[in-house]
Amino acid sequence: MQPIFAAARTLPAERSRIVYAEGEDERVLRAVQIAVDEKLATPILVGRPAVIEGGIKRHGLRIRVGEHFSIVNPEHDARFREYWQDYRKLTERSGVTAQYAKLEMRRRTTLIAAMLLKKGEADGLICGMISTTARHLHYIDQVIGRRAGVTVYGAMSGLILPGRQVFIVDTHVNLDPSAEQLAEITRLAADQLCAFGLTPKVALLSHSNFGSSDAPSALKMRETLALLQQSVPGLEVDGEMHGDSALDETARLRVLPGSTLHGSANLLICPNLDSANIAYNLLKSAAGHNVAIGPILLGCAAPAHILTPAATVRRIVNMTAVTVVEASRQVDAARKC
């Protein structure tokens, strides 16, 4: 994370505005204190001012509204009329009436945060400390949508383990993705690793080890490999394989001496959400000391990330730095175009 933190610190305040949808949450307040101390971001908190001020005082924090961060009050904001009208225009053909748009814009803090990002009043969004990924993604999809040319969202979770860094896909979004969806999510995840300065080494995981089973899930991973080899010929990827084959080159070469994957994989693609989420949480608890990065939302048109109710202060800080750098990278890419 150090290069990402260093990059975030170099960016001006007008390019590091991160809106936190759950601004009243204690973990968010503590993370914002660190972000301010480390000069990582210019925070915007969605929440009731009295509750936020009370939390700052109760937890002995030093941040001050107006000086270190700003607040968007869901109960009273001069932009309310503009925001609910814009939201209704975006969703009026999805059954959203004026009355419902007004109601949602008062009570859905992720929706408010997404509108700030949509209208250029924030550079990145962090949410998810309360409720489910699906609920937050609903509002992000309605307002921000997918990146041009992308057909599916995905979630990549990173773990800093002893002696290695591992990223797992798809841990939170797609219940049973198709081979085509997995191939697209893998490409998005590989691009994200490149942005981190890492060379992607991709393992397509399965209960099958290089053709030992023809079960539907194994065939899906085999098809995913074929699609990736065709669409991204330069990507270092192999599968389908067992988890130990992915991380242990010696074990892999015993089974398939001609494997196209070299060394230890750092990007693990699982066949479905169950396997990815279970593997991620087991590794996080048993070997990762609960030090994680993400989940990183892949495929979104703007830097918006949905964490989980189990997110720690450290994870929120990590994702703050990731979001700031991602937002700046998107601005630079747009200027080049």
N, C-alpha and C positions, 0 to 999 in steps of 0.2 A: 504493500500500500504506500510506501514512502514516496516513490516517484509520482504517484497520483496526488498525494497530499502536497508535494512540492509544486506540482503543476497548478493545483487549485489556488495556492497562495499567491501565484504570480498574476492572477486575473483581476481586472478592475471590478469594483463593486457593481457597476451596471451590467456586468456579464455573469454575475454569480448570485442572482436573486433566486433563492430556493424557497418555495412555499411548502409548509408542513400542514397537511390537512387536519391532523389531530394535535393542534397547538396547545391544548389544555393538558395533554398527557405528561406526567412527570418525566418519563424517559426522553420525550421530545425536548422539554425545557432544559434538562441536563445536557442533552446533545447539542442544543443551540448554544449553551454556555461554552462548551468546548469549541464549537465551530467559530464562535466569536473570538475566543482566546487564541485559537490557532490561525485566525484570519482565513478561514476556508470559504465562507459564504456570507451573503447578506440575507439573513432569515426573514421570512414573512410567516406569521403564525395565524391560522384560522381558528378563532375561538372567542369566547366572551372575555373582554378585557379584565373584568373583576376576578374571574376565575384564574386567568393567566397571572395577573399581578399577585393574587393570593398564593398561587403555587410557587412563584419566584421567592416570595418572602418565607413561605413555610419550609422550603428546601435550602434556604441560605444561599441563593444564587445572586450574582452581581449584575446580570444583564438588565438593561433599562429600556423600556419602550420608547421609541423615537430616536434613541441614541444608538442602540445596538440592533434593534429589530423593529418591525412594524406589525400591526395587528389588523386583520380583517374580521370585523364583528358580524357574524351571521344574523344577529338580531337587528342590526341597524348599520347600513352602509349606503352611502349616496349612490353607489353604482347598482343597487338592487334592481331597479326598474330596467336599466339597460341590459343587465345580465340575464334576467329571466326572459326578456323578450328575445334576446339572441339565442338562448337555450331553446326556446319554443320553435324558433325558425329552423334550428338544426334538427329538431325531433318531431315536428308537427305531423309528419307522415308516419310516425311510429306510435301514434295514439296519444301524444302528450298535448293536453289542452292548456289554455292560459292559466286556469286555476291550479292545475297540477304543476306546471312549471314554476309558479310562484311558491307553492308549498315546498317543492324539491329544493329550490334555491335558498330557502330558509333553513332547511334541516339537514342537507347532505353536504358535509364539509369537503368531501372529495370532489363533488360537483363544483363547488365554489372554487376550489384550488385549480381544477381543470380549466375553468373559465378564465382565471387569472393567467394561466399558461397560454391558453388559446389566444387571448387578446394582447399578449406581449407584455403583461405587467409582472410576469415572473419568467425565469429562464429554465426552471426545472421544478418537479413536483415529487414529494415523498409522502406516501400514505400507507395504510394497511395495519397500523398498530391495533386497530379495533375491527372486528368483523372478518369477512372472508375475502379471498382474492377475487372471486367471481363478482361479488357486489361492487368492489372498487373498480374492477375492470369494466363493468357495465357503463359507468359514468365516463371513464377515460375514453372508452370506445365511442360513446355518443358524441363527445365534445372534440376530442383530438384525433382519434382514428388511427389507422395503420399508415405506415410509411408507404410512399409511392412504390408500386411494384410488389408489395408484400401482401400475402393473402392470409397469414396466420400469425397470431401472437404466440409467444413462448416465454418460459421463465427459466433463467439459468441461475443456479445457486453455487457459490464458491466456498471452498473450505481451505483454511490454512492449516495443514496437517504437519506433523513432524517430518521434515525432510522433503516435503512436496506440497504443491498447490493443485487442487483438483476442482474442476467445475462440472456440475451435473445438470442435465437437461432431460425432460421438462418437468420441473419439480412441483409446479402449482397451477398450470393453466389447462392443458389438453388431457382429457381422461384417457383416450385411446387414439392417438394420432395415427393417420395413415402414413404409408411410406413416403408419399409426396410431401406431406406436412413435416415429417421428421427430417427429410432432406433439407427443406427450406429452413427449419429451425436450426439445424446443424450449421448451415451457412451463416445464419445470423449470429449464432454463438461463436463461431470461428472468427468472424469479423470483430466481435467484441473482445476476444482474447488478443487479437492483433492490436487493437486500440490500447490494451493494457501493456503492450510491449512483449507479449508472449507468443511463441510459435505454436499454433494449434497442433496437437497430436491427438487424433480422434479415435476412440474405440466405440464401436456399436455393440452394446451389451445384450446378452440373451442367456437363457438357460442352455442354449445350443452352443457348441464350441466348433466353429468352422465346419458346419454341415452335419453335425452329429444328430440333429433332429430336423424334421420337416413339419413341425407344429406351426400353426398360423403365425404366431409371434416371431418365430425364427425366420420364416419366409419373409415376413415384413422387414426385418432388419437386413436380410440378404438383398431385398429389393432396394432398400435405402442406400446400401453400399453402391449398387449399380447406378443409381440416380446421381449420387455424389461423384462417382468416378467420371460420369459423363458431363456433369455440369461444372464441377470444380476439379479438373484433372490435376492441378498442382497441390491439392489438399492431402496431407498425410493422414490416411484413414484406413481402417480395416475392421473386419467383423464378418459375421456375428461371432462374439466370443464371450467367454466367462469373465467375471470380474477380476479374478487373479491373473488371467492372461493379459488383461488390459494394463495392470499395474506392474507386472513382473515379466520382463522380456524373456528371461530364461524359461519360465513356464510356457510362454507363448511359442517360443521357437521349438520347444519339444514337440508341440502339437503341429505347428505349421512353420517349418524352417524358412519358407519363402514369404513370410508375412511382409506386407508393405508398410507396417507400422514399426518404428524403431524406438527403442528406449521405453520409458513409461508414459502412458497416455495421461494427458492433463485435461481432456474434455471427454466426459463419459455420457453417451447418448443411450437412454433407457427406452424400452419398448412402450411403456405406458406410464401414466402418472403415479400409479401405485408403486411400481418398482423404483422410480426416481425419487419419490418423496420418502419412501422407507429407507432407501440407501443413504440419502442425504441426512436424515435425522439420526440414523444409527451412527454414521461417521461423525457427525457433529457432536454427539453426546459422548461416544466412546473414545474418540481419538482427537477430536478437534477442539476440546476444551471450550466448546460453544463459541468459538471464534469463526464467524462466517461473513461472507460478502453477499449481499442480495437478500431476497431474489432480485435479479436484474430483469426487468421486463424487456423482451426482445420484440422488435417489429413495430414499435409505436412511432408515430410521426414526430414526437417531441420527447424530451427527456422526462419521463414519468415512471416512477418505480413503486411497486406495491410490496411493502415488507409484510411481516406476519405478526400476530399478537405475541409471539415469543421473542420478538426483536429486542435486543439489548441496546443500551446506550451506545456502546462501542459500534454495533452494527449500523445504527442510525448515523453515527459520525462517518463511518466508512462510506456509506451510501451517499452522504452529503458530498463528500469529495468526488466520488465517482460521477454524480449527477452534474456537479459544477463543470468538471472537465468535459463530460459528454456534451453539455450545452454549448460550451465554447467551441468545441470541435464542429458542431453542427453550424454555428455561425460562420466559422472560417470556411467550411465547405460551401455554404450558400453564397458567400462573397466570391469564391472562385468561379462559381457557375455564372 
